[in-house]
């Protein structure tokens, strides 16, 4: 059965009702990733789950060409309204990647992969890795077991809980990060506090 969070209706409803629910400031991990991408001369990036674009603008402002993937048509329209239409944003689920044959210098995936089940997570990591250019980087932000919501709500499977209606989250620790990302060139795990405890995961193509 398809996950609620990967159904277009779920996000259409969320963006329709809550609009710019996360504001316009980029997430802390987006700022850190921007700095890392600038240091490594990244010129083109892909953002799966781009939403209404709040994390995209900071990359554009630093000379990077941004391509996005977004399941909600409403969110894409919001992104165009706020940030212009000079970004290519594919309308669809990350489960249906790839949407093009491009290879990107960098991929930034914020607070998305932990909403997927194990097979979907495995596919997303592989799909992203395959769309990296030679020696390209991908950065994922994931929720940590240190979050207060860990073990709250309905148990789904190991370290995965339905924390409120329709939203199932997988909570990571360093072991599960290594298990899922080691084959994708994992080279750095950093703890970061956004609105709750996250890990910032960095991988490079060719490091595995």
C-alpha positions as CSV (number, residue, x, y, z in Angstrom):
1,X,0.0,0.0,0.0
2,X,1.3,3.4,-0.9
3,X,2.5,5.6,2.0
4,X,0.3,8.6,2.8
5,X,3.3,10.9,2.6
6,X,4.0,9.8,-0.9
7,X,0.5,10.4,-2.1
8,X,0.0,13.8,-3.9
9,X,-3.3,14.4,-2.0
10,X,-1.4,14.4,1.3
11,X,0.9,17.2,0.3
12,X,-1.7,19.1,-1.7
13,X,-3.8,19.3,1.4
14,X,-0.8,20.3,3.6
15,X,0.4,23.1,1.3
16,X,-3.1,24.1,0.5
17,X,-4.0,24.6,4.1
18,X,-0.7,25.7,5.7
19,X,0.8,27.5,2.7
20,X,4.4,28.6,3.5
21,X,4.4,26.4,6.6
22,X,8.2,26.6,7.2
23,X,8.6,30.3,6.5
24,X,11.1,31.6,4.0
25,X,14.4,31.3,5.8
26,X,16.5,28.4,4.6
27,X,17.1,25.5,7.0
28,X,20.3,25.5,8.9
29,X,21.5,22.4,7.1
30,X,20.8,24.2,3.7
31,X,23.1,27.0,4.7
32,X,25.8,24.5,5.8
33,X,25.4,22.6,2.6
34,X,25.5,25.7,0.5
35,X,28.9,26.6,2.1
36,X,30.2,23.1,1.5
37,X,29.0,23.1,-2.1
38,X,30.6,26.6,-2.7
39,X,33.9,25.3,-1.3
40,X,33.8,22.4,-3.6
41,X,32.8,24.4,-6.7
42,X,29.4,22.7,-7.2
43,X,27.6,24.3,-10.1
44,X,24.4,22.2,-10.6
45,X,22.3,20.7,-7.9
46,X,19.2,18.5,-7.6
47,X,16.7,18.9,-4.7
48,X,14.3,16.0,-4.3
49,X,11.3,17.2,-2.3
50,X,12.0,20.9,-3.1
51,X,8.6,22.0,-1.6
52,X,7.9,25.7,-2.2
53,X,11.6,26.5,-2.7
54,X,12.8,28.0,0.6
55,X,15.9,25.8,0.6
56,X,16.6,26.4,-3.1
57,X,17.1,30.2,-3.2
58,X,20.3,30.1,-1.2
59,X,21.9,27.9,-3.8
60,X,20.7,30.0,-6.6
61,X,22.1,33.1,-5.0
62,X,25.5,31.4,-5.0
63,X,25.5,30.7,-8.7
64,X,24.2,27.2,-8.7
65,X,21.7,25.9,-11.2
66,X,18.9,24.2,-9.3
67,X,16.6,21.5,-10.4
68,X,13.8,20.2,-8.1
69,X,11.4,17.3,-7.7
70,X,8.1,18.0,-5.9
71,X,4.9,15.9,-5.5
72,X,2.6,18.8,-4.8
73,X,1.5,21.0,-7.8
74,X,0.5,23.7,-5.2
75,X,4.0,23.8,-3.8
76,X,5.5,24.1,-7.3
77,X,3.2,27.0,-8.0
78,X,4.2,28.7,-4.7
79,X,7.9,28.2,-5.6
80,X,7.4,29.9,-9.0
81,X,5.5,32.7,-7.3
82,X,8.1,33.4,-4.7
83,X,11.3,32.6,-6.5
84,X,10.6,32.9,-10.2
85,X,10.4,30.2,-12.9
86,X,14.0,29.8,-13.7
87,X,14.2,26.5,-11.9
88,X,13.2,23.2,-13.5
89,X,10.9,21.5,-11.1
90,X,9.6,18.1,-12.0
91,X,6.1,17.3,-10.7
92,X,6.1,13.8,-9.2
93,X,7.2,11.5,-6.4
94,X,10.8,10.9,-5.6
95,X,9.8,7.2,-5.8
96,X,9.6,7.7,-9.6
97,X,13.1,9.0,-10.1
98,X,14.9,9.6,-12.3
99,X,13.0,12.4,-14.1
100,X,15.9,13.3,-16.4
101,X,19.2,11.9,-17.6
102,X,21.3,14.8,-16.2
103,X,24.1,14.3,-13.8
104,X,24.5,16.8,-11.0
105,X,27.5,18.1,-9.1
106,X,25.4,18.1,-5.9
107,X,22.2,16.7,-4.4
108,X,20.5,18.1,-1.3
109,X,17.7,16.1,0.2
110,X,16.2,17.7,3.3
111,X,14.0,15.9,5.9
112,X,12.5,13.6,3.3
113,X,14.1,10.2,3.3
114,X,12.9,9.4,6.8
115,X,9.3,9.6,5.6
116,X,9.9,6.6,3.3
117,X,9.9,2.9,4.0
118,X,13.1,0.8,3.8
119,X,12.8,-0.2,0.1
120,X,11.9,3.4,-0.8
121,X,14.9,4.7,1.1
122,X,17.2,2.3,-0.5
123,X,15.9,3.3,-4.0
124,X,16.2,7.0,-3.3
125,X,19.8,6.7,-2.2
126,X,20.7,4.7,-5.2
127,X,18.8,7.0,-7.6
128,X,20.5,10.1,-6.2
129,X,23.9,8.4,-6.3
130,X,23.3,7.4,-9.9
131,X,22.5,11.0,-10.8
132,X,25.7,12.4,-9.4
133,X,28.5,13.5,-11.7
134,X,32.0,12.0,-11.2
135,X,33.1,12.9,-7.7
136,X,29.8,14.7,-7.1
137,X,28.4,15.1,-3.6
138,X,25.0,14.3,-2.0
139,X,23.9,15.6,1.4
140,X,20.9,14.3,3.3
141,X,19.3,15.6,6.4
142,X,17.5,13.0,8.5
143,X,15.8,12.9,11.9
144,X,17.6,11.4,14.8
145,X,16.6,9.0,17.6
146,X,17.3,11.8,20.0
147,X,14.1,13.5,18.8
148,X,11.3,13.7,21.4
149,X,8.9,12.0,18.9
150,X,11.1,8.8,18.8
151,X,9.0,5.9,20.1
152,X,5.9,8.1,20.1
153,X,2.8,7.1,18.2
154,X,2.0,3.8,16.6
155,X,4.9,1.3,16.1
156,X,5.3,0.4,12.4
157,X,8.6,-1.5,12.3
158,X,12.0,-1.2,13.9
159,X,12.7,2.5,14.6
160,X,9.7,3.5,12.5
161,X,6.6,5.1,14.0
162,X,3.4,6.7,12.8
163,X,3.7,9.9,14.8
164,X,0.5,11.4,13.6
165,X,-2.2,10.5,11.1
166,X,-0.6,9.4,7.9
167,X,3.0,10.4,8.8
168,X,5.4,7.5,9.4
169,X,9.0,8.4,10.3
170,X,12.1,6.3,10.5
171,X,14.5,7.5,13.2
172,X,18.2,7.2,12.4
173,X,21.3,6.6,14.5
174,X,24.8,6.3,13.3
175,X,24.6,2.6,12.8
176,X,21.5,2.8,10.5
177,X,23.1,5.7,8.6
178,X,26.2,3.6,8.0
179,X,24.1,0.6,7.0
180,X,22.1,2.6,4.4
181,X,24.7,5.1,3.1
182,X,28.0,3.2,3.3
183,X,27.7,1.9,-0.3
184,X,26.9,5.5,-1.5
185,X,30.2,7.0,-0.6
186,X,29.4,8.0,3.0
187,X,32.3,10.1,4.5
188,X,30.8,12.4,7.2
189,X,28.0,12.3,9.7
190,X,27.3,15.5,11.7
191,X,24.7,16.1,14.4
192,X,22.7,19.2,13.9
193,X,19.8,20.8,15.7
194,X,17.1,22.3,13.5
195,X,13.7,22.4,15.1
196,X,14.6,18.9,16.4
197,X,17.7,16.8,16.4
198,X,18.9,15.8,12.9
199,X,21.9,14.2,11.3
200,X,23.6,15.9,8.3
201,X,25.0,13.1,6.0
202,X,27.6,13.7,3.3
203,X,28.4,11.2,0.6
204,X,30.7,11.5,-2.5
205,X,30.5,9.5,-5.7
206,X,33.5,7.3,-6.0
207,X,34.3,7.1,-2.3
208,X,32.5,3.8,-1.8
